[in-house]
Amino acid sequence: MARAAFTLHIKRDKVAEYAEAHRRVWPEMREALRQAGFRNYSIFLDDSTAFGYFEADDPEAALEAMGRTEVNARWQDTMAELLEQRVEDDGPGLLRQVFLLE
């Protein structure tokens, strides 16, 4: 299993709306994430920056699988109104890991 992380920049006046949307993620979106191989997926907020973390056997393959789903396209269209820059359907750019304490 591999770990993956990313950041997104939320429009400052849309942070509360972004957090609320993630409190009520559509059931079909949750299922699509599971089917694509996402596990232990979390999103944290720091002011208007979102930090996402997930685990998958192959994070890039999981993102690509999500990019092929209709529900993800609808979700990204909805989130685009809240973000500084729309996330591509195949996911955000992943961060490079530089430290791990096991």
C-alpha positions as CSV (number, residue, x, y, z in Angstrom):
1,M,0.0,0.0,0.0
2,A,1.2,3.5,-0.8
3,R,0.4,6.8,0.8
4,A,-0.5,9.9,-1.3
5,A,-1.2,13.6,-0.5
6,F,-2.2,16.7,-2.3
7,T,-3.2,20.3,-1.6
8,L,-6.0,22.4,-3.1
9,H,-6.6,26.1,-2.7
10,I,-10.1,27.1,-1.8
11,K,-11.6,30.5,-2.6
12,R,-11.4,32.4,0.8
13,D,-15.1,33.2,0.8
14,K,-16.0,29.5,0.0
15,V,-14.2,27.7,2.8
16,A,-17.3,27.1,4.9
17,E,-19.2,25.8,1.8
18,Y,-16.3,23.5,0.9
19,A,-16.3,22.0,4.4
20,E,-20.1,21.6,4.4
21,A,-19.9,19.8,1.0
22,H,-17.4,17.4,2.4
23,R,-19.6,16.7,5.5
24,R,-22.3,15.4,3.0
25,V,-20.3,13.7,0.2
26,W,-22.7,11.9,-2.1
27,P,-23.0,8.2,-1.4
28,E,-22.2,7.3,-5.0
29,M,-19.0,9.4,-4.8
30,R,-18.0,7.5,-1.6
31,E,-18.6,4.2,-3.4
32,A,-16.7,5.3,-6.5
33,L,-13.7,6.2,-4.3
34,R,-13.8,2.8,-2.6
35,Q,-14.1,1.0,-6.0
36,A,-11.2,3.0,-7.4
37,G,-9.0,1.8,-4.5
38,F,-8.9,4.8,-2.1
39,R,-8.5,3.9,1.6
40,N,-8.1,6.1,4.7
41,Y,-9.0,9.2,2.7
42,S,-8.9,12.4,4.8
43,I,-9.0,16.1,4.0
44,F,-7.8,18.7,6.4
45,L,-8.1,22.5,6.3
46,D,-5.6,25.2,7.1
47,D,-7.3,28.5,6.4
48,S,-8.1,28.2,2.7
49,T,-5.7,25.4,1.9
50,A,-7.0,21.8,1.8
51,F,-4.6,19.0,2.5
52,G,-5.8,15.6,1.3
53,Y,-4.3,12.3,2.3
54,F,-5.2,8.8,1.1
55,E,-3.8,5.3,0.8
56,A,-4.1,3.0,-2.2
57,D,-2.2,0.1,-3.7
58,D,-1.4,2.4,-6.6
59,P,-2.4,6.0,-6.0
60,E,-1.9,7.1,-9.7
61,A,-4.1,4.2,-10.8
62,A,-6.7,5.1,-8.2
63,L,-6.8,8.7,-9.5
64,E,-7.1,7.5,-13.1
65,A,-9.9,5.1,-12.2
66,M,-11.8,8.0,-10.5
67,G,-11.1,10.2,-13.6
68,R,-13.2,7.7,-15.7
69,T,-16.3,7.9,-13.5
70,E,-19.3,10.1,-14.2
71,V,-19.8,10.9,-10.5
72,N,-16.3,12.3,-10.2
73,A,-16.9,14.6,-13.2
74,R,-20.0,15.9,-11.6
75,W,-18.2,16.3,-8.2
76,Q,-15.3,18.2,-9.8
77,D,-17.8,20.5,-11.6
78,T,-19.4,21.3,-8.3
79,M,-16.2,21.8,-6.4
80,A,-14.8,24.0,-9.2
81,E,-17.0,26.8,-8.0
82,L,-15.3,26.7,-4.6
83,L,-11.7,26.3,-5.7
84,E,-9.1,28.7,-7.0
85,Q,-8.4,26.2,-9.8
86,R,-10.6,23.3,-11.0
87,V,-9.2,19.9,-10.3
88,E,-8.7,17.8,-13.4
89,D,-10.9,14.7,-13.7
90,D,-7.8,12.5,-13.2
91,G,-7.1,14.2,-9.9
92,P,-4.8,16.8,-8.3
93,G,-1.1,16.7,-8.6
94,L,0.4,14.5,-5.8
95,L,2.9,15.8,-3.3
96,R,6.4,14.2,-3.0
97,Q,6.9,12.5,0.3
98,V,10.1,13.5,2.0
99,F,9.8,11.9,5.5
100,L,8.1,8.9,7.1
101,L,8.3,7.7,10.7
102,E,7.0,4.1,10.9
